[in-house]
């Protein structure tokens, strides 16, 4: 990767890791706000923290061995920053008791459907198979999160 691509990709991964950590904090707060579903929310939060760790590892590898990475197909930094602003808005609603659990689940579903949760492997191209697997894991985990959120929504409809 060229120096400018390395700088951009590292900045992108910093924001990606911040997004994952903030998503985890949102889910943890949902667990506190909705104690009957605490285990559900804590499970999602734990996985999002793991995603942040993966991104941090890939970022450090890109700094140390930039030749093992290439700039990806898309450059979603601005979109990712806009996503973070929207997440903060939802977080504020949650902490001010203006978000029902149903709406928190809807928000979680939207979070897990954003490009942020879909495009990590497209945004950063790794040549090392281990990093490729780790980036692909983020995408597959998000698909699992969507399924779990939908199941939780259906479960609540039956209450």
Secondary structure by P-SEA (a helix, b strand, c coil): ccaaaaaaaaaaaaaaaaaaaaaaaaaaaaaaacccaaaaaaaaaaaaaaaaaaaaaaaaaaaacccccccccccaaaaaaaaaaaaaaaaaaaaaccccaaaaaaaaaaaaacccccccccccccccaaaaaaaaaaaaaaaaaaaaaaaaaaaaaac
